[in-house]
Amino acid sequence: MRTTLFILAALLGGGTLQAADQTKTIKSPEGRTTILTWGPAHPLPDQGEPVLTQLDRNGDGQISLTEAEAHRLLHSDFDYADLNDDGQISAAELARWVD
């Protein structure tokens, strides 16, 4: 599969092989799926590790998808970080995602 993606990238990129610059994990009927994208680099800013107390604006001890928007990398990987699929990232889930 990975070989196919790189060949496709080479064909679409005018013969120049372009490495994946971003990934995104989404839910699918088969489970979690990581999507590789390529093209012009649009790197996410280095915001350091997300801190629950800084992102948790409503003080419920968890991070919602809306609250995660303040940390772009966590937001883009929210479905993967939310292990129990409850729409919230707990302190334990955040610690696992950071490791």
C-alpha positions, -999 to +999 in steps of 0.1 A: +000+000+000+028+025+010+046+017-023+014+024-042+010+058-025+046+068-033+042+058-069+010+077-071+027+107-056+055+105-081+031+104-110+010+132-097+040+153-088+054+154-123+079+126-117+092+141-085+087+118-055+072+139-026+073+125+009+042+126+031+041+158+051+010+152+072-010+123+085-045+123+100-062+094+118-099+090+113-126+065+124-138+041+098-160+010+098-129-011+099-114+008+128-090+036+129-074+046+096-043+068+091-044+089+059-012+101+044-012+133+024+014+149+002+019+181-016+032+215-006+045+214+030+021+230+055+038+220+087+019+224+120+035+249+144+056+235+172+033+241+201+051+217+224+032+191+244-004+198+251-012+206+287-047+195+299-051+224+324-043+249+296-067+234+270-096+225+294-115+258+292-146+246+310-127+229+339-143+195+335-109+177+335-112+166+299-104+181+265-133+183+239-127+186+202-135+223+203-110+228+232-084+208+213-085+234+184-060+255+204-034+227+199-034+220+162-015+187+163-038+172+190-068+185+172-058+168+139-052+136+158-082+138+181-099+106+170-068+086+177-062+102+211-098+096+222-093+059+230-128+052+243-146+073+216-165+094+241-157+127+224-134+138+252-097+133+259-090+124+295-058+130+314-049+093+309-057+094+272-036+126+268-007+110+286-008+080+264-010+102+232+020+123+243+041+092+250 
